[in-house]
Amino acid sequence: MKNLVSRFFKDESGATAIEYGLIAALIAVVIISAVTLLGTSLESTFETVEEALG
């Protein structure tokens, strides 16, 4: 039984999966923020071009 508990506390595979999940979530937040900011900028640019053409 001691051996089983000892192996359980030494096992770090779950921690690695959580770290990868956190990294993926952080990357997703950065991508969503960048797309939102870029989308707003592009919208105003296209509106300016539309006004110039029309």
PDB file of N, CA, C and O in Angstrom:
ATOM      1  N   MET A   1       0.827  -1.196   0.000  1.00  0.00           N
ATOM      2  CA  MET A   1       0.000   0.000   0.000  1.00  0.00           C
ATOM      3  C   MET A   1       0.875   1.266   0.000  1.00  0.00           C
ATOM      4  O   MET A   1       0.565   2.242  -0.683  1.00  0.00           O
ATOM      5  N   LYS A   2       1.981   1.236   0.781  1.00  0.00           N
ATOM      6  CA  LYS A   2       2.888   2.374   0.815  1.00  0.00           C
ATOM      7  C   LYS A   2       3.466   2.659  -0.565  1.00  0.00           C
ATOM      8  O   LYS A   2       3.615   3.812  -0.970  1.00  0.00           O
ATOM      9  N   ASN A   3       3.785   1.594  -1.272  1.00  0.00           N
ATOM     10  CA  ASN A   3       4.354   1.730  -2.605  1.00  0.00           C
ATOM     11  C   ASN A   3       3.361   2.395  -3.557  1.00  0.00           C
ATOM     12  O   ASN A   3       3.750   3.229  -4.374  1.00  0.00           O
ATOM     13  N   LEU A   4       2.097   2.035  -3.457  1.00  0.00           N
ATOM     14  CA  LEU A   4       1.063   2.609  -4.315  1.00  0.00           C
ATOM     15  C   LEU A   4       0.902   4.099  -4.052  1.00  0.00           C
ATOM     16  O   LEU A   4       0.807   4.886  -4.993  1.00  0.00           O
ATOM     17  N   VAL A   5       0.871   4.493  -2.790  1.00  0.00           N
ATOM     18  CA  VAL A   5       0.742   5.910  -2.432  1.00  0.00           C
ATOM     19  C   VAL A   5       1.978   6.681  -2.884  1.00  0.00           C
ATOM     20  O   VAL A   5       1.870   7.801  -3.384  1.00  0.00           O
ATOM     21  N   SER A   6       3.143   6.081  -2.706  1.00  0.00           N
ATOM     22  CA  SER A   6       4.384   6.725  -3.127  1.00  0.00           C
ATOM     23  C   SER A   6       4.399   6.956  -4.632  1.00  0.00           C
ATOM     24  O   SER A   6       4.782   8.036  -5.082  1.00  0.00           O
ATOM     25  N   ARG A   7       3.994   5.974  -5.411  1.00  0.00           N
ATOM     26  CA  ARG A   7       3.936   6.133  -6.875  1.00  0.00           C
ATOM     27  C   ARG A   7       2.921   7.189  -7.273  1.00  0.00           C
ATOM     28  O   ARG A   7       3.147   7.935  -8.226  1.00  0.00           O
ATOM     29  N   PHE A   8       1.796   7.264  -6.550  1.00  0.00           N
ATOM     30  CA  PHE A   8       0.757   8.241  -6.856  1.00  0.00           C
ATOM     31  C   PHE A   8       1.295   9.664  -6.701  1.00  0.00           C
ATOM     32  O   PHE A   8       1.026  10.520  -7.544  1.00  0.00           O
ATOM     33  N   PHE A   9       2.044   9.922  -5.645  1.00  0.00           N
ATOM     34  CA  PHE A   9       2.563  11.272  -5.414  1.00  0.00           C
ATOM     35  C   PHE A   9       3.716  11.621  -6.340  1.00  0.00           C
ATOM     36  O   PHE A   9       3.960  12.802  -6.585  1.00  0.00           O
ATOM     37  N   LYS A  10       4.428  10.643  -6.858  1.00  0.00           N
ATOM     38  CA  LYS A  10       5.540  10.900  -7.776  1.00  0.00           C
ATOM     39  C   LYS A  10       5.086  11.053  -9.227  1.00  0.00           C
ATOM     40  O   LYS A  10       5.843  11.553 -10.059  1.00  0.00           O
ATOM     41  N   ASP A  11       3.870  10.632  -9.537  1.00  0.00           N
ATOM     42  CA  ASP A  11       3.368  10.686 -10.911  1.00  0.00           C
ATOM     43  C   ASP A  11       3.047  12.134 -11.274  1.00  0.00           C
ATOM     44  O   ASP A  11       2.222  12.769 -10.616  1.00  0.00           O
ATOM     45  N   GLU A  12       3.694  12.662 -12.318  1.00  0.00           N
ATOM     46  CA  GLU A  12       3.496  14.053 -12.731  1.00  0.00           C
ATOM     47  C   GLU A  12       2.811  14.178 -14.086  1.00  0.00           C
ATOM     48  O   GLU A  12       2.770  15.275 -14.643  1.00  0.00           O
ATOM     49  N   SER A  13       2.283  13.116 -14.623  1.00  0.00           N
ATOM     50  CA  SER A  13       1.670  13.179 -15.952  1.00  0.00           C
ATOM     51  C   SER A  13       0.404  14.036 -15.949  1.00  0.00           C
ATOM     52  O   SER A  13       0.110  14.702 -16.942  1.00  0.00           O
ATOM     53  N   GLY A  14      -0.331  14.029 -14.873  1.00  0.00           N
ATOM     54  CA  GLY A  14      -1.523  14.874 -14.786  1.00  0.00           C
ATOM     55  C   GLY A  14      -1.172  16.346 -14.762  1.00  0.00           C
ATOM     56  O   GLY A  14      -1.859  17.163 -15.374  1.00  0.00           O
ATOM     57  N   ALA A  15      -0.105  16.687 -14.057  1.00  0.00           N
ATOM     58  CA  ALA A  15       0.334  18.080 -13.990  1.00  0.00           C
ATOM     59  C   ALA A  15       0.758  18.579 -15.372  1.00  0.00           C
ATOM     60  O   ALA A  15       0.498  19.728 -15.729  1.00  0.00           O
ATOM     61  N   THR A  16       1.403  17.718 -16.137  1.00  0.00           N
ATOM     62  CA  THR A  16       1.819  18.102 -17.477  1.00  0.00           C
ATOM     63  C   THR A  16       0.612  18.384 -18.363  1.00  0.00           C
ATOM     64  O   THR A  16       0.615  19.348 -19.130  1.00  0.00           O
ATOM     65  N   ALA A  17      -0.404  17.563 -18.265  1.00  0.00           N
ATOM     66  CA  ALA A  17      -1.612  17.772 -19.069  1.00  0.00           C
ATOM     67  C   ALA A  17      -2.286  19.086 -18.693  1.00  0.00           C
ATOM     68  O   ALA A  17      -2.779  19.801 -19.565  1.00  0.00           O
ATOM     69  N   ILE A  18      -2.312  19.403 -17.419  1.00  0.00           N
ATOM     70  CA  ILE A  18      -2.919  20.661 -16.976  1.00  0.00           C
ATOM     71  C   ILE A  18      -2.107  21.842 -17.497  1.00  0.00           C
ATOM     72  O   ILE A  18      -2.679  22.843 -17.926  1.00  0.00           O
ATOM     73  N   GLU A  19      -0.789  21.735 -17.463  1.00  0.00           N
ATOM     74  CA  GLU A  19       0.050  22.820 -17.977  1.00  0.00           C
ATOM     75  C   GLU A  19      -0.186  23.048 -19.465  1.00  0.00           C
ATOM     76  O   GLU A  19      -0.295  24.189 -19.912  1.00  0.00           O
ATOM     77  N   TYR A  20      -0.264  21.970 -20.227  1.00  0.00           N
ATOM     78  CA  TYR A  20      -0.550  22.117 -21.662  1.00  0.00           C
ATOM     79  C   TYR A  20      -1.926  22.737 -21.883  1.00  0.00           C
ATOM     80  O   TYR A  20      -2.099  23.548 -22.793  1.00  0.00           O
ATOM     81  N   GLY A  21      -2.885  22.371 -21.077  1.00  0.00           N
ATOM     82  CA  GLY A  21      -4.221  22.965 -21.188  1.00  0.00           C
ATOM     83  C   GLY A  21      -4.203  24.449 -20.907  1.00  0.00           C
ATOM     84  O   GLY A  21      -4.858  25.223 -21.606  1.00  0.00           O
ATOM     85  N   LEU A  22      -3.454  24.861 -19.882  1.00  0.00           N
ATOM     86  CA  LEU A  22      -3.354  26.284 -19.561  1.00  0.00           C
ATOM     87  C   LEU A  22      -2.646  27.059 -20.665  1.00  0.00           C
ATOM     88  O   LEU A  22      -3.039  28.181 -20.988  1.00  0.00           O
ATOM     89  N   ILE A  23      -1.617  26.474 -21.239  1.00  0.00           N
ATOM     90  CA  ILE A  23      -0.908  27.133 -22.342  1.00  0.00           C
ATOM     91  C   ILE A  23      -1.836  27.287 -23.545  1.00  0.00           C
ATOM     92  O   ILE A  23      -1.859  28.341 -24.179  1.00  0.00           O
ATOM     93  N   ALA A  24      -2.594  26.250 -23.860  1.00  0.00           N
ATOM     94  CA  ALA A  24      -3.531  26.322 -24.988  1.00  0.00           C
ATOM     95  C   ALA A  24      -4.603  27.378 -24.740  1.00  0.00           C
ATOM     96  O   ALA A  24      -4.976  28.104 -25.660  1.00  0.00           O
ATOM     97  N   ALA A  25      -5.101  27.471 -23.508  1.00  0.00           N
ATOM     98  CA  ALA A  25      -6.107  28.483 -23.182  1.00  0.00           C
ATOM     99  C   ALA A  25      -5.534  29.888 -23.319  1.00  0.00           C
ATOM    100  O   ALA A  25      -6.209  30.789 -23.816  1.00  0.00           O
ATOM    101  N   LEU A  26      -4.301  30.078 -22.884  1.00  0.00           N
ATOM    102  CA  LEU A  26      -3.657  31.389 -23.002  1.00  0.00           C
ATOM    103  C   LEU A  26      -3.463  31.778 -24.459  1.00  0.00           C
ATOM    104  O   LEU A  26      -3.699  32.926 -24.833  1.00  0.00           O
ATOM    105  N   ILE A  27      -3.036  30.836 -25.278  1.00  0.00           N
ATOM    106  CA  ILE A  27      -2.865  31.108 -26.705  1.00  0.00           C
ATOM    107  C   ILE A  27      -4.202  31.457 -27.347  1.00  0.00           C
ATOM    108  O   ILE A  27      -4.271  32.350 -28.191  1.00  0.00           O
ATOM    109  N   ALA A  28      -5.261  30.759 -26.952  1.00  0.00           N
ATOM    110  CA  ALA A  28      -6.593  31.052 -27.497  1.00  0.00           C
ATOM    111  C   ALA A  28      -7.042  32.460 -27.124  1.00  0.00           C
ATOM    112  O   ALA A  28      -7.618  33.162 -27.955  1.00  0.00           O
ATOM    113  N   VAL A  29      -6.788  32.880 -25.898  1.00  0.00           N
ATOM    114  CA  VAL A  29      -7.171  34.229 -25.468  1.00  0.00           C
ATOM    115  C   VAL A  29      -6.399  35.279 -26.272  1.00  0.00           C
ATOM    116  O   VAL A  29      -6.973  36.289 -26.677  1.00  0.00           O
ATOM    117  N   VAL A  30      -5.121  35.051 -26.501  1.00  0.00           N
ATOM    118  CA  VAL A  30      -4.312  35.997 -27.280  1.00  0.00           C
ATOM    119  C   VAL A  30      -4.828  36.081 -28.715  1.00  0.00           C
ATOM    120  O   VAL A  30      -4.938  37.174 -29.271  1.00  0.00           O
ATOM    121  N   ILE A  31      -5.144  34.940 -29.314  1.00  0.00           N
ATOM    122  CA  ILE A  31      -5.643  34.934 -30.693  1.00  0.00           C
ATOM    123  C   ILE A  31      -6.989  35.648 -30.782  1.00  0.00           C
ATOM    124  O   ILE A  31      -7.207  36.440 -31.699  1.00  0.00           O
ATOM    125  N   ILE A  32      -7.885  35.380 -29.850  1.00  0.00           N
ATOM    126  CA  ILE A  32      -9.203  36.030 -29.872  1.00  0.00           C
ATOM    127  C   ILE A  32      -9.058  37.538 -29.708  1.00  0.00           C
ATOM    128  O   ILE A  32      -9.738  38.304 -30.391  1.00  0.00           O
ATOM    129  N   SER A  33      -8.183  37.967 -28.812  1.00  0.00           N
ATOM    130  CA  SER A  33      -7.965  39.407 -28.613  1.00  0.00           C
ATOM    131  C   SER A  33      -7.397  40.057 -29.870  1.00  0.00           C
ATOM    132  O   SER A  33      -7.838  41.135 -30.270  1.00  0.00           O
ATOM    133  N   ALA A  34      -6.424  39.403 -30.488  1.00  0.00           N
ATOM    134  CA  ALA A  34      -5.811  39.962 -31.693  1.00  0.00           C
ATOM    135  C   ALA A  34      -6.815  40.058 -32.830  1.00  0.00           C
ATOM    136  O   ALA A  34      -6.862  41.066 -33.534  1.00  0.00           O
ATOM    137  N   VAL A  35      -7.611  39.028 -33.012  1.00  0.00           N
ATOM    138  CA  VAL A  35      -8.605  39.037 -34.094  1.00  0.00           C
ATOM    139  C   VAL A  35      -9.657  40.114 -33.842  1.00  0.00           C
ATOM    140  O   VAL A  35     -10.087  40.789 -34.777  1.00  0.00           O
ATOM    141  N   THR A  36     -10.066  40.275 -32.608  1.00  0.00           N
ATOM    142  CA  THR A  36     -11.061  41.306 -32.281  1.00  0.00           C
ATOM    143  C   THR A  36     -10.512  42.698 -32.573  1.00  0.00           C
ATOM    144  O   THR A  36     -11.195  43.516 -33.189  1.00  0.00           O
ATOM    145  N   LEU A  37      -9.284  42.974 -32.136  1.00  0.00           N
ATOM    146  CA  LEU A  37      -8.687  44.290 -32.387  1.00  0.00           C
ATOM    147  C   LEU A  37      -8.439  44.522 -33.870  1.00  0.00           C
ATOM    148  O   LEU A  37      -8.699  45.612 -34.380  1.00  0.00           O
ATOM    149  N   LEU A  38      -7.944  43.519 -34.555  1.00  0.00           N
ATOM    150  CA  LEU A  38      -7.669  43.639 -35.981  1.00  0.00           C
ATOM    151  C   LEU A  38      -8.967  43.788 -36.771  1.00  0.00           C
ATOM    152  O   LEU A  38      -9.022  44.540 -37.744  1.00  0.00           O
ATOM    153  N   GLY A  39      -9.993  43.083 -36.358  1.00  0.00           N
ATOM    154  CA  GLY A  39     -11.290  43.169 -37.038  1.00  0.00           C
ATOM    155  C   GLY A  39     -11.875  44.565 -36.964  1.00  0.00           C
ATOM    156  O   GLY A  39     -12.410  45.066 -37.953  1.00  0.00           O
ATOM    157  N   THR A  40     -11.781  45.197 -35.811  1.00  0.00           N
ATOM    158  CA  THR A  40     -12.280  46.558 -35.656  1.00  0.00           C
ATOM    159  C   THR A  40     -11.501  47.526 -36.538  1.00  0.00           C
ATOM    160  O   THR A  40     -12.079  48.415 -37.162  1.00  0.00           O
ATOM    161  N   SER A  41     -10.197  47.347 -36.582  1.00  0.00           N
ATOM    162  CA  SER A  41      -9.358  48.212 -37.412  1.00  0.00           C
ATOM    163  C   SER A  41      -9.677  48.014 -38.892  1.00  0.00           C
ATOM    164  O   SER A  41      -9.785  48.985 -39.641  1.00  0.00           O
ATOM    165  N   LEU A  42      -9.825  46.778 -39.307  1.00  0.00           N
ATOM    166  CA  LEU A  42     -10.143  46.501 -40.713  1.00  0.00           C
ATOM    167  C   LEU A  42     -11.519  47.037 -41.097  1.00  0.00           C
ATOM    168  O   LEU A  42     -11.714  47.512 -42.216  1.00  0.00           O
ATOM    169  N   GLU A  43     -12.459  46.962 -40.182  1.00  0.00           N
ATOM    170  CA  GLU A  43     -13.800  47.466 -40.473  1.00  0.00           C
ATOM    171  C   GLU A  43     -13.761  48.958 -40.775  1.00  0.00           C
ATOM    172  O   GLU A  43     -14.372  49.420 -41.738  1.00  0.00           O
ATOM    173  N   SER A  44     -13.042  49.708 -39.947  1.00  0.00           N
ATOM    174  CA  SER A  44     -12.960  51.152 -40.197  1.00  0.00           C
ATOM    175  C   SER A  44     -12.206  51.450 -41.489  1.00  0.00           C
ATOM    176  O   SER A  44     -12.542  52.410 -42.182  1.00  0.00           O
ATOM    177  N   THR A  45     -11.217  50.668 -41.822  1.00  0.00           N
ATOM    178  CA  THR A  45     -10.473  50.856 -43.082  1.00  0.00           C
ATOM    179  C   THR A  45     -11.374  50.612 -44.280  1.00  0.00           C
ATOM    180  O   THR A  45     -11.364  51.389 -45.235  1.00  0.00           O
ATOM    181  N   PHE A  46     -12.157  49.531 -44.237  1.00  0.00           N
ATOM    182  CA  PHE A  46     -13.060  49.242 -45.346  1.00  0.00           C
ATOM    183  C   PHE A  46     -14.160  50.292 -45.471  1.00  0.00           C
ATOM    184  O   PHE A  46     -14.592  50.602 -46.581  1.00  0.00           O
ATOM    185  N   GLU A  47     -14.614  50.839 -44.355  1.00  0.00           N
ATOM    186  CA  GLU A  47     -15.619  51.904 -44.402  1.00  0.00           C
ATOM    187  C   GLU A  47     -15.035  53.149 -45.056  1.00  0.00           C
ATOM    188  O   GLU A  47     -15.723  53.824 -45.821  1.00  0.00           O
ATOM    189  N   THR A  48     -13.783  53.460 -44.765  1.00  0.00           N
ATOM    190  CA  THR A  48     -13.117  54.618 -45.374  1.00  0.00           C
ATOM    191  C   THR A  48     -12.976  54.417 -46.884  1.00  0.00           C
ATOM    192  O   THR A  48     -13.225  55.339 -47.661  1.00  0.00           O
ATOM    193  N   VAL A  49     -12.583  53.224 -47.295  1.00  0.00           N
ATOM    194  CA  VAL A  49     -12.453  52.931 -48.724  1.00  0.00           C
ATOM    195  C   VAL A  49     -13.813  52.986 -49.408  1.00  0.00           C
ATOM    196  O   VAL A  49     -13.924  53.475 -50.532  1.00  0.00           O
ATOM    197  N   GLU A  50     -14.842  52.489 -48.740  1.00  0.00           N
ATOM    198  CA  GLU A  50     -16.192  52.501 -49.317  1.00  0.00           C
ATOM    199  C   GLU A  50     -16.673  53.944 -49.512  1.00  0.00           C
ATOM    200  O   GLU A  50     -17.274  54.267 -50.536  1.00  0.00           O
ATOM    201  N   GLU A  51     -16.406  54.803 -48.532  1.00  0.00           N
ATOM    202  CA  GLU A  51     -16.817  56.204 -48.661  1.00  0.00           C
ATOM    203  C   GLU A  51     -16.056  56.899 -49.795  1.00  0.00           C
ATOM    204  O   GLU A  51     -16.615  57.731 -50.509  1.00  0.00           O
ATOM    205  N   ALA A  52     -14.790  56.551 -49.949  1.00  0.00           N
ATOM    206  CA  ALA A  52     -13.980  57.174 -51.009  1.00  0.00           C
ATOM    207  C   ALA A  52     -14.457  56.731 -52.391  1.00  0.00           C
ATOM    208  O   ALA A  52     -14.430  57.520 -53.335  1.00  0.00           O
ATOM    209  N   LEU A  53     -14.892  55.477 -52.517  1.00  0.00           N
ATOM    210  CA  LEU A  53     -15.347  54.976 -53.798  1.00  0.00           C
ATOM    211  C   LEU A  53     -16.773  55.417 -54.123  1.00  0.00           C
ATOM    212  O   LEU A  53     -17.114  55.653 -55.282  1.00  0.00           O
ATOM    213  N   GLY A  54     -17.588  55.523 -53.094  1.00  0.00           N
ATOM    214  CA  GLY A  54     -19.013  55.826 -53.291  1.00  0.00           C
ATOM    215  C   GLY A  54     -19.257  57.257 -53.291  1.00  0.00           C
ATOM    216  O   GLY A  54     -20.400  57.689 -53.445  1.00  0.00           O
TER     217      GLY A  54
END
